[in-house]
Amino acid sequence: MKLLTGLDSIFLFLETPEMPMHVGALNVYELPPGHRGRFVTHVRCHLAERRPLMPALRRRVWWMPLNLANPAWVDAEPDLDWHVVEHRLSASAKEGDGMAELEAMVGKLHAQPLDRTRPLWRFHVLEGLAPSAEGRKRVGVYSQFHHAAVDGQAAVALANVFLDTDPKGRRPDIRPSVRQRVYRLGVSEMLRSAIAKEALQVVDIVRHLPDTVGTLSSAAVQALKRSGLLPGGKGAGSVSNLTLAPRTVFNQSITTGRTFAAVSLPLAEIKAIGRAHEATINDIVLLVCSTALRHYLQRRKALPRKSLVAGVPITLRAQGDSRSDNQASMSLVSLGTNIGDLRRRLAHVKAATAAMKATMGSLRSVLPTDFPSIGVPWLMEALSSLYGKAKVADRIPQLTNLVISNVPGPPVPVYLAGARMSCNYPTSIVVHGVALNITVESYDRHMDFGLVADAQAVPDLRQLATAIATSFDELRALEARGDGHRSAAAKTRRQAQA
């Protein structure tokens, strides 16, 4: 038996019909020449072979009596005929690249919560796409993993197990398990484990309380200085992320509908532009999103005078830690959407991410992923239900306008059951008050953007995805002009030296 951590359990307690708490991805695969049979059957056989190496696929939630405290994971054998299911796209998917049909299907499926009586994952094989330019058959796969089981980096680690870097696959190193399987738990066993864990957590909190208080106090002082609320701060070029987000169309109570859109950008160009401006890949991703959001809201005459604020997840995971759980927290970054000049907006984003890193760097060691939970399920579920039904998000200010997450993915092509993945668009969560999520994952030679939104708040999400591509073109043009200026200056220096 393994009790869920406090952070993992929160994703279960917050879940409602309007807020399914699963993440995943839309992938398109090119089948190898001469492929025979149904791809869904090949995927089921492939996962059956790799299943022993993926504990997250072989466990389900077992609830505490009276939902008193955090639930536990118990063993469960997944029914692969249910967990890997086939869908047929509309006939129009045979025309063009089929992305419109894929996006519509993912939007429909992403709104459907996972069955809590089963292991919390599912694969949807989407048939009916037109062949690739080389004439190879293509198929889409949309995956769902509950956020209680994995965070972004844990999902990538899981994908590393069922995906291969060689189309021929690999023979997995599976050793017989000597652990006794537990398929159900008794009331007394659950209560004893919960109480014992509570006691250890309280002792641990008390032990580390002085260090935690000192770290939090220091971080708070630094943040207030950057915001100008305390003397001795707000130096030249500094940006504060400590502010309430302005009201936008993204900040409202959400419904049970979802929209999805995807776009890819070339990774090599993103890196080159970043190097030219001493910016990170994440800085460039945030800048492109900021520019796209500015254009999108301007066209609707709804751009706030105040800068939009993005919630940016940060990992608390130690390097090499591939456990299937959540080890992440959320930081805030001002996007500079109120700045018209692209260069100045880039400088703003760089300063904002630097301020975020300076604050969060000291907090990583004290941010909790587990905490005492007795009574928490009742409180969290009641508050989540009330928050949605009373539409509280429509009335109170928000800390963030949207979530932008950047997850490192495979740097080389990968394969599933012999089929080559051509794109990897992440799908994530929206919640009451934050109806837009942009998750980005690097894959091979490109950065794949997956946009998820509430269908009522952002029915035209495809236009925002298009704005991301347009914004990157603007950044390219700016860089090209900059390269021209630098080349002219270099030529002048060479002539002077001659």
Backbone hydrogen bonds, N-H to C=O, Kabsch-Sander energy under -0.5 kcal/mol:
donor,donor_aa,acceptor,acceptor_aa,energy
2,K,73,W,-1.1
4,L,71,P,-2.6
7,L,369,T,-2.3
9,S,5,T,-2.5
10,I,6,G,-1.6
11,F,7,L,-0.8
11,F,8,D,-0.8
12,L,8,D,-0.5
12,L,9,S,-1.3
13,F,9,S,-2.4
14,L,10,I,-2.5
15,E,12,L,-0.5
16,T,19,M,-0.7
19,M,16,T,-0.7
23,V,145,F,-3.1
24,G,427,T,-2.2
25,A,143,S,-0.9
26,L,425,Y,-3.3
27,N,25,A,-0.6
27,N,141,V,-2.6
28,V,423,C,-0.9
29,Y,139,V,-3.1
30,E,420,R,-2.8
31,L,29,Y,-0.6
31,L,137,K,-2.9
35,H,32,P,-1.5
41,T,38,R,-0.6
42,H,38,R,-1.4
43,V,39,F,-2.5
44,R,40,V,-2.1
45,C,41,T,-2.2
46,H,42,H,-2.4
47,L,43,V,-2.8
48,A,44,R,-2.2
49,E,45,C,-1.7
50,R,46,H,-1.9
51,R,47,L,-1.7
53,L,50,R,-2.2
54,M,51,R,-2.0
57,L,54,M,-1.7
58,R,55,P,-1.7
60,R,74,V,-2.3
62,W,72,A,-3.1
67,N,64,M,-2.7
68,L,65,P,-1.4
72,A,62,W,-2.6
73,W,2,K,-2.9
74,V,60,R,-2.4
75,D,182,V,-3.0
76,A,58,R,-1.8
80,L,78,P,-1.0
82,W,79,D,-1.6
83,H,79,D,-2.5
84,V,80,L,-1.8
85,V,83,H,-0.5
85,V,123,F,-2.5
87,H,125,V,-3.1
89,L,87,H,-0.5
89,L,127,E,-3.1
93,A,90,S,-2.1
94,K,91,A,-1.7
95,E,92,S,-1.9
98,G,95,E,-0.9
102,L,98,G,-2.2
103,E,99,M,-3.0
104,A,100,A,-2.0
105,M,101,E,-2.3
106,V,102,L,-2.6
107,G,103,E,-2.4
108,K,104,A,-1.8
109,L,105,M,-2.7
110,H,106,V,-3.1
111,A,107,G,-0.7
111,A,108,K,-0.5
112,Q,109,L,-1.7
116,R,114,L,-0.6
118,R,115,D,-1.5
120,L,59,R,-0.5
121,W,119,P,-2.1
122,R,144,Q,-2.1
123,F,83,H,-3.6
124,H,142,Y,-2.9
125,V,85,V,-3.1
125,V,123,F,-0.5
126,L,124,H,-0.6
126,L,140,G,-3.6
127,E,87,H,-2.9
127,E,125,V,-0.8
129,L,138,R,-0.5
130,A,93,A,-1.3
132,S,136,R,-2.9
135,G,132,S,-2.1
139,V,29,Y,-2.1
140,G,126,L,-2.4
141,V,27,N,-2.9
142,Y,124,H,-2.7
143,S,25,A,-2.5
143,S,141,V,-0.5
144,Q,122,R,-2.7
145,F,23,V,-3.1
146,H,120,L,-2.3
147,H,21,M,-3.2
149,A,146,H,-1.9
150,V,146,H,-1.3
151,D,325,D,-1.0
155,A,151,D,-2.3
156,V,152,G,-1.6
157,A,153,Q,-2.2
158,L,154,A,-2.2
159,A,155,A,-2.4
160,N,156,V,-1.7
161,V,157,A,-0.5
161,V,158,L,-1.3
162,F,158,L,-1.4
163,L,159,A,-2.0
164,D,415,Y,-2.4
169,G,166,D,-2.3
174,I,172,P,-1.4
175,R,173,D,-0.6
183,Y,181,R,-0.5
190,M,186,G,-2.2
191,L,187,V,-2.4
192,R,188,S,-2.6
193,S,189,E,-2.2
194,A,190,M,-2.5
195,I,191,L,-2.6
196,A,192,R,-2.5
197,K,193,S,-2.3
198,E,194,A,-2.4
199,A,195,I,-2.2
200,L,196,A,-1.9
201,Q,197,K,-2.4
202,V,198,E,-2.4
203,V,199,A,-2.2
204,D,200,L,-2.3
205,I,201,Q,-2.5
206,V,202,V,-2.4
207,R,203,V,-2.3
208,H,204,D,-1.9
209,L,205,I,-0.7
209,L,206,V,-0.6
212,T,208,H,-2.4
213,V,209,L,-2.9
214,G,210,P,-2.1
215,T,211,D,-2.4
216,L,212,T,-2.7
217,S,213,V,-2.4
218,S,214,G,-2.2
219,A,215,T,-2.4
220,A,216,L,-2.4
221,V,217,S,-2.3
222,Q,218,S,-2.2
223,A,219,A,-2.3
224,L,220,A,-2.4
225,K,221,V,-2.1
226,R,222,Q,-2.1
227,S,223,A,-1.6
228,G,224,L,-0.5
228,G,225,K,-1.1
229,L,224,L,-1.9
230,L,224,L,-1.0
233,G,230,L,-0.7
238,S,235,G,-2.0
243,T,241,N,-1.6
245,A,398,Q,-2.7
251,N,248,T,-1.6
252,Q,250,F,-1.0
259,T,453,A,-2.5
261,A,451,L,-2.0
263,V,449,F,-1.7
265,L,447,M,-2.3
267,L,445,R,-1.9
268,A,445,R,-0.6
270,I,266,P,-1.7
271,K,267,L,-2.5
272,A,268,A,-2.3
273,I,269,E,-2.7
274,G,270,I,-2.2
275,R,271,K,-2.6
276,A,272,A,-2.2
277,H,273,I,-1.3
278,E,275,R,-1.1
279,A,274,G,-3.3
284,I,280,T,-1.9
285,V,281,I,-2.4
286,L,282,N,-2.6
287,L,283,D,-2.4
288,V,284,I,-2.6
289,C,285,V,-2.3
290,S,286,L,-2.8
291,T,287,L,-2.7
292,A,288,V,-2.3
293,L,289,C,-2.7
294,R,290,S,-2.2
295,H,291,T,-2.3
296,Y,292,A,-2.8
297,L,293,L,-2.5
298,Q,294,R,-2.3
299,R,295,H,-2.3
300,R,296,Y,-0.7
301,K,298,Q,-1.9
302,A,297,L,-3.0
310,A,333,V,-2.9
311,G,402,L,-3.1
312,V,310,A,-0.6
312,V,331,S,-2.9
314,I,329,S,-2.9
316,L,327,Q,-3.2
317,R,327,Q,-0.6
321,D,318,A,-2.2
322,S,320,G,-0.7
325,D,323,R,-1.6
327,Q,325,D,-0.5
329,S,314,I,-2.6
331,S,312,V,-2.1
333,V,310,A,-2.3
335,L,308,L,-2.7
339,I,336,G,-1.8
340,G,338,N,-0.5
345,R,341,D,-2.1
346,L,342,L,-2.2
347,A,343,R,-2.2
348,H,344,R,-2.1
349,V,345,R,-2.5
350,K,346,L,-2.6
351,A,347,A,-2.2
352,A,348,H,-2.6
353,T,349,V,-2.6
354,A,350,K,-2.0
355,A,351,A,-2.2
356,M,352,A,-2.2
357,K,353,T,-2.6
358,A,354,A,-2.2
359,T,355,A,-1.8
360,M,356,M,-3.2
361,G,357,K,-2.3
362,S,358,A,-0.6
363,L,359,T,-0.6
364,R,360,M,-1.5
366,V,363,L,-1.7
367,L,363,L,-1.5
375,G,68,L,-3.1
376,V,373,S,-2.0
379,L,375,G,-1.8
380,M,376,V,-3.3
381,E,377,P,-2.5
382,A,378,W,-2.1
383,L,379,L,-2.6
384,S,380,M,-2.6
385,S,381,E,-2.1
386,L,382,A,-2.5
387,Y,383,L,-2.8
388,G,384,S,-1.7
389,K,385,S,-2.6
390,A,386,L,-2.6
391,K,388,G,-1.0
392,V,387,Y,-1.9
393,A,387,Y,-0.5
394,D,391,K,-1.2
395,R,392,V,-2.0
396,I,392,V,-1.6
398,Q,245,A,-0.6
401,N,309,V,-3.2
402,L,309,V,-1.0
403,V,436,L,-1.7
404,I,311,G,-2.2
405,S,438,I,-2.5
407,V,440,V,-3.3
415,Y,164,D,-2.8
416,L,419,A,-2.5
419,A,416,L,-2.2
420,R,30,E,-2.1
421,M,414,V,-2.8
422,S,28,V,-3.4
423,C,28,V,-0.8
425,Y,26,L,-2.7
427,T,24,G,-2.3
431,V,434,V,-1.9
433,G,252,Q,-2.2
434,V,431,V,-2.3
435,A,250,F,-3.2
437,N,452,V,-2.7
438,I,403,V,-3.1
439,T,437,N,-0.5
439,T,450,G,-2.5
440,V,405,S,-3.3
441,E,448,D,-2.2
442,S,407,V,-1.3
443,Y,446,H,-2.9
444,D,410,P,-2.6
446,H,443,Y,-2.3
447,M,265,L,-3.3
448,D,441,E,-2.6
448,D,446,H,-0.5
449,F,263,V,-3.3
449,F,447,M,-0.6
450,G,439,T,-3.0
450,G,448,D,-0.5
451,L,261,A,-3.1
451,L,449,F,-0.5
452,V,437,N,-2.7
453,A,259,T,-2.1
454,D,435,A,-1.8
455,A,257,G,-1.3
458,V,454,D,-2.7
461,L,458,V,-0.7
463,Q,460,D,-1.4
464,L,460,D,-0.8
464,L,461,L,-0.5
465,A,461,L,-2.0
466,T,462,R,-2.3
467,A,463,Q,-1.9
468,I,464,L,-1.5
469,A,465,A,-1.5
470,T,466,T,-2.3
471,S,467,A,-2.6
472,F,468,I,-1.8
473,D,469,A,-1.7
474,E,470,T,-1.9
475,L,471,S,-1.9
476,R,472,F,-2.5
477,A,473,D,-2.4
478,L,474,E,-2.3
479,E,475,L,-2.4
480,A,476,R,-2.7
481,R,477,A,-2.3
482,G,478,L,-2.2
483,D,479,E,-2.8
484,G,480,A,-2.1
485,H,481,R,-2.2
486,R,482,G,-2.5
487,S,483,D,-2.7
488,A,484,G,-2.4
489,A,485,H,-2.2
490,A,486,R,-2.4
491,K,487,S,-2.5
492,T,488,A,-2.2
493,R,489,A,-2.1
494,R,490,A,-2.3
495,Q,491,K,-2.3
496,A,492,T,-2.1
497,Q,493,R,-2.2
498,A,494,R,-1.9
